Amino acid sequence: GKRRAGSPTFRSDDEHSEEGSSGSGSDAYERGGSPSEESDNESVDDAASDEDAPRVGSENDEDVMDFSPSKKRKRTVSVPRTPTKRRQTKAVITPASKKALAARRNSMGGGRKKKIRVAAPSAVSYNETDRAALAKLPKNAHLRAMYLLHVAARPEALPGRDGEFNDVLATTLSVLEEGSGGCIYISGVPGTGKTATVHAVVRELQKMAMNNETNPFTYVEINGLRLSDPSAAYGVLWEAVSGHDVEREGHLKISAKEALKKLDRYFAGARTGPSGGAFVVLMDELDQLVTAKQDVVYNFFNWPNLANSRLVVIAVSNTHDLPERVMSGKVRSRLGMEKIQFHPYSREQLMDIVNSRLQASREGLSGVDANVIHEDAVKYASARVAAVNGDARRVLDMARRAVETVYNPQGTSPVVKMKDMTEVIKAMQNSPNAAFVRECSFVERVVLAAIIKCVKREGVSEVKWGEVTKQCIVLFDQLREDLTLTKPTHERLRFVLQSLVASKAIILESGVAADRKDISERLAMLNMETGEV
């Protein structure tokens, strides 16, 4: 029964016939072993029973298994192999599905999420910094109006966003009361009050936590525009999680890789923050945190779905479909996420924003002519902005410039009327950029209009040139019905692009990596205000 090392096993036709008559493969072998495997294993077992026999070296250098009809597989002989370094795998908890999250809430007595409605502040008030600055200003309505009409002035609540305020507050409050985690994705074009609404929600939650009306939490704000690298967001979050005092001790000297490891272990361990509660993280300008591997955005969306993470991530982005771009469908379906869309302001909402700030500037000015802007002028400016993009910052800038033009520091300042507002809007449109657009050719203006159309559709300022080209063709097809036009070729559109890039009207993606891309895959960005175009 012995066999020399390395020698093959030959079998006769009689052995095949005996095994074939012993029964079918399913009856004779418990786990699907073949007759040839059993014969080889028997030979190896006999050789291993003799201490003086040499070690058996199989062809694949694998462990030899014994297949028996009545016994399970067991390892009998282990052939030495070249030692290799064992790969260290990081244990990451798989995010639970929506069904599992609902079952866990029911087991904890939470049931379905309760829609908690808290009315937004009815009167517009400002923070302590703005109130202190107003107190130092003289009793002049125009000066106070210019200060509060500036986009840097932050009211406690924005008019026209009561519904969005209630949605964000109710969703965040329900997650905090459940003691679990969750994601809230807020999207909308710039200037629609997304970040200001979240700040108002956080202030309301902090007041409720101080009055023991909800669970305590630690607030963390991460702005993608203020980070040198997207992975630096790990360090910012870990500083808050570890309770590090940045103002007194400065920033922690920790790498992004080490901070990521600590955060993975922390949220998987179900520990609480320095305040003894959960974490509410605002990720503003989420578009700036998107990387090629998409690992930063995925990790921040994944941690809230870990069991007992007690992490609430409020992501603010200009792109409405960023999660669909970042994650695959299989992973995205398992991550529970509440989406809230901020639509552009209407004319009535823009009027309420301007009038509320003008009303706040008149407080405490009894006996003084506090009327600054005529109602018709406010309505005209709001209608012009609402017809373009509904950006609240734009209409505030118009109103502030109009007040500056009529302000008289030596005497009484007149009220801003319709003709004053018209001159301000015309001056803003007669800027050097607007004058340049008027001197552009028809095809160049169509290209600029196509970029604006793509930016509004995609929700980001940078779009691919291939998408702009498609939009140009669509616009020419629509305009050919009224005008005698010849559809431009791709080569002509590329020549127009080079002309606009040379005049600094468009910024085209450049660099070594960009030069390797096809022209249709390179990103293009408008280098002027959309209102000027």
HUMO-V843700 format. One record per residue. RES is the residue in three letters. PSI is psi in degrees with one decimal (NA if undefined). OMEGA is omega in whole degrees, -180 to 180 (999 if undefined). NEAR is the number of other ideal C-beta (glycine too) atoms within 10 Angstrom. Layout:
BEGIN
RES:PSI:OMEGA:NEAR
RES:PSI:OMEGA:NEAR
END
This chain:
BEGIN
GLY:2.0:-180:10
LYS:154.9:-179:11
ARG:134.3:-180:16
ARG:149.0:-179:9
ALA:130.7:176:11
GLY:-5.5:-178:10
SER:137.7:-180:10
PRO:159.5:179:7
THR:122.2:178:11
PHE:140.5:-177:6
ARG:143.7:-177:12
SER:168.6:178:8
ASP:-28.0:179:7
ASP:-37.0:179:8
GLU:-37.8:178:13
HIS:-40.4:-178:13
SER:-36.2:178:10
GLU:-42.6:-180:11
GLU:-33.4:180:16
GLY:-32.0:-179:10
SER:-5.7:-177:7
SER:-14.7:178:11
GLY:178.6:-179:11
SER:167.2:-179:8
GLY:-35.6:-178:10
SER:-28.7:179:8
ASP:-35.2:-172:9
ALA:-27.8:-174:14
TYR:128.4:-174:17
GLU:-38.8:-175:14
ARG:29.4:174:9
GLY:21.0:179:9
GLY:145.5:-178:18
SER:159.3:178:12
PRO:-36.6:-179:18
SER:-34.1:179:13
GLU:-38.2:-179:15
GLU:-40.2:180:17
SER:-42.2:179:15
ASP:-39.2:-178:18
ASN:-36.8:177:19
GLU:-40.6:178:14
SER:-39.3:-179:17
VAL:-37.7:179:20
ASP:-42.1:178:15
ASP:-39.3:-179:13
ALA:-33.9:-179:19
ALA:-20.4:-179:14
SER:-19.7:179:11
ASP:124.8:-178:10
GLU:-32.8:-177:5
ASP:-9.0:-176:5
ALA:145.6:179:15
PRO:160.0:178:12
ARG:145.0:-178:11
VAL:129.0:176:19
GLY:108.9:180:11
SER:170.3:-176:14
GLU:-39.9:-179:7
ASN:-1.3:178:7
ASP:37.9:-178:10
GLU:168.4:175:10
ASP:138.6:-177:12
VAL:130.7:-175:20
MET:148.3:179:15
ASP:117.8:179:18
PHE:117.0:-179:20
SER:144.2:-180:14
PRO:-26.8:-174:12
SER:-10.3:-177:5
LYS:153.6:176:9
LYS:166.0:178:9
ARG:138.1:174:13
LYS:148.9:-177:9
ARG:125.2:-178:9
THR:-40.9:-178:14
VAL:130.8:178:16
SER:117.3:-178:10
VAL:128.6:-179:14
PRO:137.4:179:8
ARG:165.6:-179:9
THR:125.9:-178:5
PRO:133.9:179:6
THR:153.6:180:6
LYS:123.9:-178:5
ARG:131.9:-179:6
ARG:129.4:180:5
GLN:120.2:-180:5
THR:136.4:-179:6
LYS:124.3:-179:8
ALA:114.0:179:7
VAL:128.6:-179:11
ILE:130.1:179:14
THR:133.1:180:10
PRO:137.1:-178:20
ALA:154.2:179:18
SER:169.7:179:14
LYS:-36.3:179:13
LYS:-41.2:179:9
ALA:-38.4:177:14
LEU:-39.5:178:19
ALA:-38.8:178:16
ALA:-38.1:179:12
ARG:-37.2:178:15
ARG:-38.6:179:17
ASN:-38.4:179:11
SER:-28.6:178:8
MET:0.5:179:11
GLY:11.9:-177:7
GLY:-34.1:-178:16
GLY:-155.7:178:10
ARG:156.9:178:9
LYS:131.6:178:17
LYS:132.2:177:12
LYS:104.3:-177:11
ILE:120.9:-179:14
ARG:119.9:176:10
VAL:123.6:-176:15
ALA:137.8:177:9
ALA:154.9:178:19
PRO:128.5:-176:16
SER:-42.6:-180:9
ALA:139.8:-179:11
VAL:120.2:177:18
SER:164.6:-174:13
TYR:165.2:-177:17
ASN:177.1:-175:13
GLU:-34.8:-180:7
THR:-45.5:180:11
ASP:-39.2:179:19
ARG:-38.5:178:11
ALA:-38.2:179:10
ALA:-38.1:178:14
LEU:-35.6:-179:18
ALA:-28.2:-179:8
LYS:-17.7:-179:6
LEU:152.1:177:12
PRO:164.3:-179:6
LYS:67.2:-180:12
ASN:120.8:-175:18
ALA:-37.3:-178:19
HIS:-41.4:178:22
LEU:-44.5:179:18
ARG:-36.2:179:25
ALA:-41.1:178:27
MET:-34.4:180:20
TYR:-45.8:-176:17
LEU:-20.6:177:22
LEU:-5.6:177:25
HIS:144.6:-177:14
VAL:-17.8:180:12
ALA:-20.1:178:7
ALA:127.4:-174:18
ARG:106.2:176:14
PRO:162.2:179:21
GLU:-35.4:179:17
ALA:147.1:-179:22
LEU:131.9:174:26
PRO:147.0:179:22
GLY:3.7:180:19
ARG:30.5:180:23
ASP:-41.5:-180:15
GLY:-45.6:179:10
GLU:-36.6:177:23
PHE:-45.5:180:23
ASN:-38.3:-180:17
ASP:-47.6:-179:20
VAL:-42.0:-179:25
LEU:-44.4:-178:23
ALA:-42.1:-179:18
THR:-44.8:180:21
THR:-40.9:-179:25
LEU:-39.4:179:24
SER:-37.9:179:20
VAL:-39.6:179:23
LEU:-39.3:-179:23
GLU:-29.3:177:16
GLU:-23.2:-177:21
GLY:18.7:180:15
SER:-152.6:179:25
GLY:168.5:180:25
GLY:166.7:-180:23
CYS:139.1:175:25
ILE:119.4:-177:23
TYR:116.9:-178:22
ILE:127.1:-178:26
SER:158.6:179:22
GLY:162.1:-179:22
VAL:160.4:180:21
PRO:147.3:177:16
GLY:19.3:-179:19
THR:10.3:173:27
GLY:26.6:-178:23
LYS:-55.0:-177:25
THR:-39.7:180:17
ALA:-36.6:178:17
THR:-41.0:178:25
VAL:-40.2:177:24
HIS:-39.9:178:21
ALA:-37.6:178:22
VAL:-43.3:-179:27
VAL:-40.2:178:19
ARG:-39.0:178:15
GLU:-40.3:179:21
LEU:-36.8:178:24
GLN:-37.6:175:15
LYS:-41.7:179:11
MET:-37.5:179:16
ALA:-36.9:178:17
MET:-30.0:178:10
ASN:11.3:179:8
ASN:31.9:177:8
GLU:-11.2:176:12
THR:171.8:-178:21
ASN:146.3:178:19
PRO:155.6:-179:16
PHE:163.1:176:23
THR:127.1:-177:17
TYR:131.5:180:17
VAL:132.9:178:19
GLU:126.7:179:17
ILE:118.4:180:22
ASN:121.6:-177:17
GLY:-27.0:-180:19
LEU:-18.0:-177:9
ARG:2.1:-179:12
LEU:138.6:177:17
SER:-27.7:-180:6
ASP:144.4:-180:11
PRO:-34.7:-179:19
SER:-14.0:177:18
ALA:-13.3:177:18
ALA:-29.0:178:25
TYR:-44.3:-179:24
GLY:-38.1:179:22
VAL:-43.3:180:20
LEU:-38.4:-179:26
TRP:-32.8:176:20
GLU:-40.0:178:18
ALA:-38.5:-179:19
VAL:-41.6:-179:22
SER:-5.6:-180:15
GLY:23.8:-178:10
HIS:134.3:179:16
ASP:102.6:-176:9
VAL:-37.1:-177:11
GLU:-36.4:-178:5
ARG:-38.7:-172:6
GLU:-5.4:-179:9
GLY:179.3:-178:9
HIS:148.9:177:11
LEU:141.7:175:14
LYS:84.6:-177:6
ILE:140.1:-180:15
SER:160.0:179:11
ALA:-34.9:180:16
LYS:-42.6:180:9
GLU:-39.0:177:13
ALA:-36.5:178:22
LEU:-42.6:178:20
LYS:-43.0:-180:14
LYS:-39.1:179:16
LEU:-38.0:177:20
ASP:-44.8:180:19
ARG:-35.2:-177:12
TYR:-53.8:-176:19
PHE:-22.3:174:25
ALA:-18.1:-177:16
GLY:-1.5:175:10
ALA:44.6:176:12
ARG:164.3:-176:12
THR:167.7:-178:15
GLY:-177.3:-178:20
PRO:-26.2:178:13
SER:1.1:-179:15
GLY:14.8:-178:10
GLY:-150.0:-175:17
ALA:-176.5:178:25
PHE:135.6:172:25
VAL:113.8:-174:25
VAL:122.1:173:23
LEU:118.3:177:21
MET:90.4:-179:26
ASP:151.0:-177:21
GLU:55.7:-178:17
LEU:-24.9:-180:28
ASP:-29.1:-179:18
GLN:-10.8:-180:16
LEU:2.1:179:26
VAL:128.2:179:18
THR:175.8:-180:13
ALA:-40.5:179:5
LYS:-13.2:-179:9
GLN:25.8:-175:17
ASP:-33.7:-178:14
VAL:-50.1:-179:24
VAL:-39.3:-179:24
TYR:-43.4:-179:18
ASN:-42.1:180:18
PHE:-27.5:175:22
PHE:-21.1:-177:25
ASN:-39.8:-177:24
TRP:-42.4:-179:23
PRO:-20.5:-178:25
ASN:-1.9:173:26
LEU:149.3:-177:21
ALA:128.9:176:15
ASN:30.7:179:15
SER:-31.6:180:24
ARG:42.2:-180:23
LEU:126.3:177:27
VAL:117.6:-180:24
VAL:120.8:175:26
ILE:105.2:-176:26
ALA:128.4:180:25
VAL:125.7:-175:23
SER:157.4:174:25
ASN:-6.1:-178:20
THR:126.6:-176:19
HIS:-20.4:-177:18
ASP:32.1:-180:13
LEU:-42.7:178:21
PRO:-35.7:178:22
GLU:-31.0:178:11
ARG:-35.1:-173:10
VAL:-43.3:-171:20
MET:152.2:175:19
SER:163.2:-178:10
GLY:-35.3:-179:7
LYS:-42.3:-180:7
VAL:-38.6:-176:15
ARG:-33.5:-179:14
SER:-18.8:-178:11
ARG:-8.6:-180:17
LEU:113.2:178:19
GLY:128.7:-176:19
MET:131.1:177:17
GLU:123.9:-178:18
LYS:133.4:179:13
ILE:122.9:-177:18
GLN:129.2:175:13
PHE:115.2:-180:19
HIS:157.5:179:11
PRO:152.0:-179:19
TYR:145.2:173:28
SER:176.9:-180:14
ARG:-43.0:-180:18
GLU:-39.4:179:13
GLN:-39.5:177:21
LEU:-37.3:176:28
MET:-40.8:179:21
ASP:-37.3:180:18
ILE:-45.7:-179:24
VAL:-44.8:-178:25
ASN:-33.9:179:18
SER:-37.0:178:18
ARG:-36.3:176:23
LEU:-36.9:178:22
GLN:-38.8:178:13
ALA:-30.9:180:20
SER:-20.1:-179:25
ARG:-4.0:-178:16
GLU:133.9:179:12
GLY:11.2:-180:11
LEU:53.3:-180:13
SER:137.5:179:8
GLY:4.0:-179:6
VAL:140.9:177:11
ASP:97.2:-173:11
ALA:6.0:179:19
ASN:122.1:-173:12
VAL:-48.8:-177:27
ILE:133.9:178:23
HIS:149.3:-176:16
GLU:-37.5:-180:13
ASP:-35.1:179:11
ALA:-39.3:177:23
VAL:-41.5:-180:25
LYS:-39.3:-179:18
TYR:-45.7:179:17
ALA:-38.9:180:28
SER:-38.6:179:27
ALA:-39.0:180:15
ARG:-42.4:-178:20
VAL:-40.2:-180:25
ALA:-29.5:179:20
ALA:-18.8:-178:9
VAL:-67.9:-176:14
ASN:-4.6:179:19
GLY:29.9:-179:21
ASP:118.7:-179:21
ALA:-31.3:-180:25
ARG:-32.0:-180:14
ARG:-45.9:-178:25
VAL:-32.6:176:26
LEU:-37.3:178:22
ASP:-40.0:177:19
MET:-46.1:-178:24
ALA:-40.0:-179:28
ARG:-41.7:179:19
ARG:-35.2:179:19
ALA:-38.6:177:27
VAL:-37.2:179:25
GLU:-34.0:-178:14
THR:-31.6:-177:12
VAL:-5.9:-176:16
TYR:131.6:179:16
ASN:106.2:-178:9
PRO:-15.9:-177:8
GLN:-20.9:-176:5
GLY:-150.9:-178:5
THR:134.6:-180:8
SER:136.5:180:18
PRO:170.4:179:11
VAL:141.9:177:15
VAL:121.5:-180:26
LYS:-176.0:-175:14
MET:-42.1:-178:15
LYS:-33.4:177:9
ASP:-43.1:179:19
MET:-36.2:179:24
THR:-41.4:179:15
GLU:-37.1:179:14
VAL:-44.4:-180:23
ILE:-39.1:178:18
LYS:-38.4:179:10
ALA:-37.3:178:12
MET:-33.8:178:17
GLN:-19.7:179:16
ASN:25.0:177:13
SER:165.6:178:14
PRO:-35.6:178:9
ASN:-42.9:178:16
ALA:-38.5:177:17
ALA:-36.6:178:11
PHE:-40.5:-179:17
VAL:-38.6:180:18
ARG:-26.6:180:9
GLU:-4.8:180:9
CYS:157.7:176:18
SER:170.1:-178:10
PHE:-41.2:-179:12
VAL:-38.0:178:18
GLU:-39.2:178:19
ARG:-34.8:176:15
VAL:-37.8:178:21
VAL:-43.0:178:26
LEU:-40.8:178:22
ALA:-34.7:179:16
ALA:-36.9:178:23
ILE:-43.4:179:26
ILE:-39.4:178:17
LYS:-42.9:179:17
CYS:-37.5:179:21
VAL:-42.0:178:22
LYS:-37.5:-179:12
ARG:-43.3:-177:12
GLU:-29.3:-179:16
GLY:6.6:178:18
VAL:157.4:-177:17
SER:-21.5:-179:16
GLU:125.0:-178:16
VAL:157.3:179:22
LYS:143.8:-179:19
TRP:-30.2:177:24
GLY:-38.2:177:15
GLU:-36.3:178:17
VAL:-39.7:179:22
THR:-43.6:178:19
LYS:-40.4:179:14
GLN:-35.3:176:20
CYS:-43.3:179:24
ILE:-39.7:179:15
VAL:-43.1:179:12
LEU:-39.5:179:16
PHE:-36.6:177:18
ASP:-35.5:179:11
GLN:-35.8:-177:9
LEU:-20.2:-178:14
ARG:-17.0:179:12
GLU:-30.4:-179:7
ASP:-23.6:-177:7
LEU:152.8:177:8
THR:96.9:-175:6
LEU:150.8:174:15
THR:126.7:-177:9
LYS:126.8:-178:11
PRO:150.7:176:19
THR:169.7:179:9
HIS:-34.5:178:13
GLU:-38.0:179:8
ARG:-40.5:178:13
LEU:-34.9:177:20
ARG:-36.8:176:15
PHE:-39.5:177:12
VAL:-39.1:178:21
LEU:-44.5:179:20
GLN:-37.2:179:12
SER:-42.4:-180:16
LEU:-32.1:177:21
VAL:-39.0:179:15
ALA:-30.9:178:9
SER:7.1:177:13
LYS:16.1:176:11
ALA:-27.9:179:20
ILE:138.8:174:23
ILE:122.9:-179:15
LEU:141.0:180:15
GLU:132.0:-178:16
SER:171.7:-179:11
GLY:174.8:-178:9
VAL:-45.5:-179:6
ALA:-36.7:-180:8
ALA:-33.8:180:13
ASP:-24.6:178:9
ARG:-15.6:-179:8
LYS:159.2:171:14
ASP:152.5:-177:9
ILE:-30.7:-180:16
SER:-20.1:-179:14
GLU:-8.5:-179:12
ARG:146.6:-176:18
LEU:140.2:178:16
ALA:144.3:-178:26
MET:139.2:178:14
LEU:131.2:-175:20
ASN:36.3:178:13
MET:169.9:180:17
GLU:142.9:179:16
THR:-32.3:178:19
GLY:-28.8:178:19
GLU:-28.8:178:17
VAL:NA:999:18
END
